[in-house]
Amino acid sequence: MIWGFFLAVLAALALLGRTRLGFRGTYTRQEVGVWFRLGTFQWRLYPPKKENKLKKPKEAKKAPEPSKSEEPKPPILSPGGVFQLVRRLLPVALEGANAFRRRLQVDVLQLEIVAGGPDPASVAERYGQINALLGAVWQPAVQILHIQDGRVHVDLDFARREPPLYGTASLSLTASQLLWLGLRYGPKCLNIFLDVRKQEKAAQARQRKAA
C-alpha cells in the first residue's frame, strides 16, 4: 500500500515535470492578446475579459485624509540602487538567457511583414531587401531557437507609409526545466539584491550620521 502510494506520487511528479508551461502572444489584423498556457489549458492575460454583469453604481466614498504624522515609505531601492542592481544582474541574466535558449521551445512563430510606402519603386526595393534578409537569417533562426512551426510572409501595401509587422509567437518549456532555472539562478539573484539593499542601507545610515 505504501509503495503504491509512493509510486503514484513519483508518477504524478514526473508527469507534472513534463508538463509544458508557456506564453502565447498575438498581434494580427484580427486579434491582439497575451495568454498563459499550462499543458492544453490557456488563460488570457491581456486584454482582460470584460465582465458582462451589470453592477449597480456605488456611492462615491471620500478617501480618508492621511494623517499629518504619517510619512511616505521610502522606496526599496533608490534610482542609483536600481542601476547598481541591474548592472550586477546583467551577467547573470545573460548566462541564464543562454541556458534558457537551449531549453526553450518556440512552438509557433508566424510573421507577416508588410512593405509599404507612397513610392512604388522604393517599396519594391524594400520588399526585395526584406526577402533577401529573411532568406539569410530565417533558416538558422529556426534551428537555433528550436522553432516547431515557423512561417513568414512578406506582403506589399502601397497605401501604408510605415512597414507594419504582425505575428503570433508561442513559447514554452517544461515545469522541470523552469524549476531548474529557478534553483540555479534564483539564489544568486536574491543574494545580489540583498547585497545591493545592504549597501543602500549603509549609505543612508552614513548620510544621516553626517547630517
N, C-alpha and C positions, 0 to 999 in steps of 0.2 A: 504493500500500500504506500509506504513512504517512498520507495524507489519509483513507483509510478507517478506520484506527485512531483518528485524531483525531475524526472524525465519530461513531464508535461511543462514544468516551468522552463527547463532548458530549451524545449522546442518553441515555446512562446517567445523567449528572448531571442532565439535565432531567427524566428520569423519577423519579429519587430526590428531586429538589426538589419534585415534585408529590405525592409520597407523603405521606399524612396520618398524623400521629402524634397519639395522644390517650390519654385515660384514660376508663374506664367504672366508675362506682360504683353499687352496687345495695344498697338497704336495703328489703326487702319482707318479707311474711309467710313466704315460702318460702326466701329467699336473702339473704345478706349477703356482700359482697366488693368488691374493687377490682382492676381489670385494666388492663394497659398494652397499647395497640394500635399495631401497625405495619402499615399497609395493611390487608390482610384477616386478618392473624395477630394473635393476642392471647395474653397471658400473665397468669396470675393472680398478683397481688402479695400480696393479703391475703384470707382467711387462707391461709397456705402449705399446700401439699399435704402430706398425711401420707404418710410412707413405709410401704409395706406389708411391706418386707423385715424379717424378724426379725433383730435384732442380738444377738450374744452379749454378756452383761453383762461389762463390763471391771472389773478390779480397781481399786478407788479408789486413786488415787495422791496421796500427800501433796504439797501445794503447797509449793514451795521457799520457805523463810523469807527474807524480804527482809533484805539486809544493813543493819546499823545506819548505815553511811555513806551509803546511798542516801537521797536526799530526793525527795519527790514533785515532779513537774514543775509549775511554775505554769501556770494556765490561759492560753490565748491572749489572752483579754480578761477584765478584771475586770467585776463587775456594772455598775459605772459606765461602763466602756468599751462594754459591750454596749448600755446605754441610749443612749450617745452615738452608737453606730453605727446603731442603729435610728432615732434622731431624724434623722440625716443621710440615711439611705437612704429615709426615708418619701416625700420629694418625688419621688425617682427612681422609687420603686415606684408612686406614683400616676400619674406620667407614662407609665410602662411599661404600667400597667393600662389606661389609656385607649387606647394604641396596640394593646395585646393584645386589647382588647374588639372593636376594629374588624376584627381578623384572625382572631379565634377563631370557630369554628363549633360550635354546640351541635347535635349530630346527633340526640340523643334527650333529651327531658325529660318524664318521665311521673311525675306526682304523685298520691298518694291521701291525702286528709286525712279523718280520722275525728273527727267531733264527738261527744264522749261526756260523760257525767256522770250523776249519780243523779237530777237533777231534769229531767223531760221538757220543762218549759216553758223552762228556761234552755238546754237542749241545742238545742231547736228555734230559739230566738233566736240562739244561736251559729252554728247551721247557716245561717241566713239572712245573718248578718253575713259569714261566710266566703265565701258565694256572691257577695254584693254586692262584697266586696273583690276577689275574683278577676275578676269582670266588669269592674272598673275598670282593673286592672293587667295582666291576662293578655295581652291582645292587644298593647298597647305593648311588653311584655316580649318577646314572640315576635319582634317586628320589630327591637327594639334588639339583642337577643342573637343574632339570626340562627338561631333555632330551626327545625330542619328538620322534626322530628316531635315536636310538643308536645301533651300531653294532661294534663288534670287532672280528678280525680273526687272529689267530697265525699260521704262516707257517714255514716250515723248508727249509733251503738252505745251504747245506754243502759247496758250493763254496764261500760263503761270510765269511769274517773274522770278520766283525762288524755287530751287530744286528740292522738293519735299522728300522725306524718307518715311516710309511706312514699314511696319513689320510686326512679327509675332515671335517671341522667344520664350522657351520653356526650359528651365534649368533644374537639375535635380541631383541629389546624392543620397546615399543610404543613411539611415539613422546611426548605424555603427561608425560610418565614416565621419559624420558630423560630430559624434561623441569623441572620436579620436582627435579631431582637430581641436575641440574644446579642451580636452585633457592635456594636449600637448602645448597649446599656445595660451589657454586661459590663465593659468597661474602666472605665466611670465608677464602677460599684460596687466594682471592685477597687481603684481609686485612693482611694476613700473609706475602705475597710477598711485599706489600708496607711497612710493618714494618721492614722487613729484609733490604729492599733497603734504608730505612731511617737510620737504624743503620750503614749501609755501608757508606753512605754519611757523617754521623757524624764522623766515624772513619777516613775517608780520610781527612776530614777537620782538625781534631786534628793532623794528621801526617804532613800535610802541614804547620800548625801553629808551630809545634815543630821544623820543618826543618828551 
